[in-house]
Every structure is written in structure tokens, then in C-alpha cells.
Amino acid sequence: MKKIFLLLLVVLLCVTAGCSNKEVGNQQNAEIPNKGVIAENKEILKANPVKGVSIEITGFDYEDMKGDRTQDNYADDNGEYFAIGSDIVKVDDYKNLTVYITVKNDTDKAISFSSAGWRCKLPDGYKIRGIDGDLKFQVASHNKKEIMLNAPIERNLNAKEIILNYNYLDYNEEWSEDIWKARMGEMTEKEYTNKYKPVTLEFKLKLN
């Protein structure tokens, strides 16, 4: 039962985030093309999930992958393979999307970000696996942090556009404790969803 409830929590996190996205799109313009333009006509994208917080994509690169292992999973700085989870895949079958992001926190408390919040997909809904980089971090009050995310994109997808989502909420110690309580059955599904309502931010990156 606990495993089923945990699965429901994850699903509800996504569903709640999806509902929140409509509200953000109408009221706060979750995806806002800036007047500025980066190199090669790459639009600057900026979102303000809550008052005092901004998440801005300042640039991205779409380049050939670099391998770090052999097909037999031995370390090799110039290897022809790399890992996506437990799978060892060939470098030539992928390209690497590197996204540069600046997070500004003008509130009076630190904000925690989590790997649980990041998603990457194609416009048709195809999910990109293997996102890595600065997925979990904190930003101090009245401060900013520059991070970098990487996503391996299959060449045969001929991707023209990538959608990067972040389900925003403060993934702080209280949240971690409540997730644990939910797993242990000490917090109901309703109590969790009433307390945590993530806001989904959506950034569309045109690759070509």
C-alpha cells in the first residue's frame, strides 16, 4: 500500500503541476521572450513562478556528445560510449543539449531546488532520459546562482525544439520530512496535495 501511495504522490505531483501551469500562463507569463537575443537567434526565456523569484535561461548549446567509457563500461575519457541510467549507449547516436540557467532569489529566505522537478521532452510528448548537471541546489536569500543542465538527445529524433519543464516549489527540509511521512503513511494524500502545489514552468528551446 505504501508503494502504491508513493506512486500516487508522484502522479499527483505531476497532475497538480499541470493544473498550476494554466494559472501561471494566464497570470504570470511563465514563458516570456525577452527583448534581448543571444547568439544565433536564441531567445532569452524568463519565468517568475512566485514573487521575488526568477528563473532565466541565458543560453544553450547543442553539440556532439563526448564519451567517457567503452562499450564494456570501462572508464575512457575518449570513449565511444556513455551511460544513460543503466544503459550504455553509443556517442554517435546522440547530441548533447547544454542549458545555462540563472536563478535569482530576492525573497527573505533560502530556496531549495530538486532533481525531482526537472523534465525534458519533445513537443509531441516524447520524454528525454538522462538529464544531469546542477539539478539539486539552494539559492540564498537576496542572491543568485548560475547552473547548467545537460540532456542527451537522440540524433534520429531530428529534434527541432525541446521543452524544458520545472515543477517549482521550495523543496526544503520540511518538504523532505513530509515526503517521508507520506511514505510511512503518517500523512494522507489529501494533506500532501493541499500543502504542496507546484507551479510548472515551461521553456521552449528552438534547436534549429
Secondary structure, 3 states (H helix, E strand, C coil): CHHHHHHHHHHHHHHHHHHHHHHHHHHCCCCEEEEEEEHHHEEEEEECCCCCEEEEEEEEEEEECCCCECCCCCECCCCCEEEECCEEEEHHHEEEEEEEEEEEECCCCCEEECHHHEEEECCCCCECCCCEECCCEEECCCEEEEEEEEEEEEHHHCCCEEEEEEEECCCCHHHHHHHHHHHCCCCCHHHHHHHCCCEEEEEEEECC
